[in-house]
Amino acid sequence: MNDRLIDLDKVGMIYEAASGPVEALAGISLTVGMGEFVSLVGPSGCGKSTLLRIVAGLRPATAGTVKVAGREVTRPIADIGMVFQQPILLKWRSILQNVLLPAELAGKDASGLKKRAHELLEMAGLNGFAEKLPRELSGGMQQRAALCRALLLDPPLLLMDEPFGALDAMTRDDMALELLRIWGETSASRKTILFVTHSIPEAVFLSDRVVVMSARPGRIAADIRIDVPRPRTIEARASEKFGRISLDIFKLLSNRTEATTVAA
């Protein structure tokens, strides 16, 4: 997993607000290898979501360089899947039609991808719900459908912005396990995921590395490798190692210890 897919070099972001310029990010240098699962945690307003959009090419950085797969990002890039906090499913379209939407937007033959869409829905436990409307599914099921949509065109990179933040605790745990299964936790060909969350236990449970960001302007306070064995289980959360890592991250975020960077 050493090949770099994401490479950020001294990335900064200043945007104009009504009260004047606001520095959202400063000096962000970060690499994410092929097949890695990396989570970003930090206080509200530290620029986590902004950083995700910069990687996607949806917002230009005002300083530094951003590369994905060795190419500098200067515009929105096509080979990514994005999942947001809300599923954002079109309420008048069936679940299958929602999953097929990226193909239509990319000018591809959606009918030729129906088999893959059905396979993804089955993999996500939504077999039999293809023709249902979003309102007929629970919140967790809708988020699974949104994940299927992001995976339809088989992108090498998934960008996920608090995708489980609106779910109840039990559904959130179920979705975390589902994501690891779909990601292919023990597979050598798994996708790369950059994941934004406010939940420290969620970040530790899912990730190979957790990047801790400071308050605005967002900087990297620590880059922590999670050496909890895979495949991860709910029982892993009860382990001493899991608790120690989670506590260390909590102390960093609450300024109860000095920030350090752990080489990844």
BELKABEL-V378641 format. One record per residue. N is the residue number from 1. PHI is phi in whole degrees, -180 to 180 (none if undefined). OMEGA is omega in whole degrees, -180 to 180 (999 if undefined). BURIAL is b if it has 9 or more other C-alpha atoms within 8 Angstrom, else e. Layout:
N PHI OMEGA BURIAL
N PHI OMEGA BURIAL
This chain:
1 none -174 e
2 -90 -178 e
3 -65 -177 e
4 -78 172 b
5 -105 178 b
6 -114 180 b
7 -139 178 b
8 -109 -178 b
9 -127 176 b
10 53 -177 b
11 -77 176 b
12 -131 -180 b
13 -145 173 b
14 -122 178 b
15 -123 -178 e
16 -88 174 e
17 -115 -179 e
18 -59 -178 e
19 -90 -180 e
20 127 -178 e
21 -66 179 e
22 -124 178 e
23 -89 -177 b
24 -89 -178 b
25 -136 179 b
26 -147 170 b
27 61 -179 b
28 -82 174 b
29 -121 -172 b
30 -155 172 e
31 -122 177 b
32 -128 -177 b
33 -81 177 b
34 -58 176 b
35 82 180 b
36 -82 171 b
37 -112 -177 b
38 -121 179 b
39 -107 174 b
40 -108 175 b
41 -126 -179 b
42 169 -179 b
43 -66 178 b
44 -57 178 e
45 85 -177 e
46 -86 174 b
47 99 -179 b
48 -61 -179 b
49 -67 177 e
50 -61 180 b
51 -63 178 b
52 -61 -179 b
53 -70 175 b
54 -66 178 b
55 -61 -180 b
56 -74 -176 b
57 83 -180 b
58 -83 175 b
59 -136 178 e
60 -81 173 e
61 -70 177 b
62 -96 176 e
63 -152 176 e
64 80 -179 b
65 -127 179 b
66 -127 177 b
67 -125 172 b
68 -126 -177 b
69 55 176 e
70 83 -178 b
71 -110 179 e
72 -67 -179 e
73 -87 179 b
74 -124 180 e
75 -157 178 e
76 -57 -178 e
77 -100 -172 e
78 -87 -171 e
79 -85 176 e
80 -139 169 b
81 -117 -179 b
82 -121 177 b
83 -129 -176 b
84 -107 -179 b
85 -61 175 b
86 -99 -178 e
87 -62 180 b
88 52 175 e
89 -91 178 b
90 -73 -168 e
91 -68 -179 e
92 -92 180 e
93 -108 176 b
94 -66 178 b
95 -60 178 b
96 -61 -180 b
97 -65 176 e
98 -66 -180 b
99 -65 -178 b
100 -81 -175 b
101 -56 180 b
102 -58 179 b
103 -65 179 b
104 -64 -178 b
105 -67 180 e
106 -88 179 e
107 74 179 e
108 -95 178 e
109 -76 -177 e
110 -64 -178 b
111 -63 179 e
112 -73 -179 e
113 -108 -179 b
114 -63 180 b
115 -61 179 e
116 -63 180 e
117 -60 178 b
118 -64 178 b
119 -63 179 e
120 -65 179 b
121 -63 178 b
122 -66 179 b
123 -62 -178 b
124 -89 179 b
125 76 -179 e
126 -113 177 b
127 -61 -178 b
128 97 -179 e
129 -112 -174 e
130 -59 -176 b
131 -96 178 e
132 -78 173 b
133 -88 -178 b
134 -52 -177 b
135 -65 -179 e
136 -89 -180 e
137 -113 174 b
138 -71 180 e
139 -61 179 e
140 -65 179 b
141 -68 177 b
142 -63 -180 b
143 -69 174 b
144 -63 178 b
145 -63 178 b
146 -64 177 b
147 -67 176 b
148 -59 179 b
149 -60 180 b
150 -66 -177 b
151 -91 -170 b
152 -54 -175 b
153 -90 175 e
154 55 -179 e
155 -72 178 b
156 -74 -174 e
157 -129 174 b
158 -113 175 b
159 -111 -172 b
160 -127 -174 b
161 -108 -178 b
162 47 -173 b
163 -67 -178 b
164 -113 -174 b
165 -64 -177 e
166 -93 -176 e
167 -96 175 b
168 -70 -170 e
169 -60 -178 e
170 -68 178 e
171 -65 179 b
172 -63 177 b
173 -63 179 e
174 -61 -179 e
175 -68 177 b
176 -63 177 b
177 -64 179 b
178 -63 -180 b
179 -62 179 e
180 -62 180 b
181 -67 -179 e
182 -67 179 b
183 -62 -177 e
184 87 -170 b
185 -53 -178 b
186 -104 -178 e
187 -89 178 e
188 -81 -176 e
189 -112 -178 e
190 -70 -179 b
191 -80 174 b
192 -92 -180 b
193 -127 169 b
194 -112 -164 b
195 -126 177 b
196 -101 177 b
197 -152 171 b
198 -95 -174 e
199 -94 179 e
200 -64 179 b
201 -60 179 e
202 -63 180 b
203 -62 -179 b
204 -66 -178 b
205 -64 -173 b
206 -86 -156 b
207 -97 164 b
208 -82 178 b
209 -140 173 b
210 -119 179 b
211 -99 -178 b
212 -96 -179 b
213 -108 179 b
214 -86 176 b
215 -64 -176 b
216 -55 -2 b
217 -72 -176 b
218 -60 174 b
219 -131 177 b
220 -85 179 b
221 -88 180 b
222 -161 177 b
223 -128 -167 b
224 -111 176 b
225 -80 -178 b
226 -96 -175 b
227 -95 173 e
228 -84 -175 e
229 -59 170 e
230 -106 -1 e
231 -70 -179 e
232 -81 176 b
233 -129 177 e
234 -58 180 e
235 -62 -180 e
236 -61 -180 b
237 -67 -179 b
238 -89 -177 e
239 -78 179 e
240 -63 -179 e
241 -63 179 e
242 -61 -179 b
243 -65 -179 b
244 -66 179 e
245 -63 -180 b
246 -62 179 b
247 -66 178 e
248 -60 180 e
249 -67 177 b
250 -59 180 b
251 -63 177 b
252 -62 -177 b
253 -70 -179 b
254 -98 177 e
255 58 179 e
256 -98 175 e
257 -154 180 e
258 -72 178 e
259 -71 177 e
260 -136 177 e
261 -111 179 b
262 -99 -177 e
263 -60 -179 e
264 -99 999 e
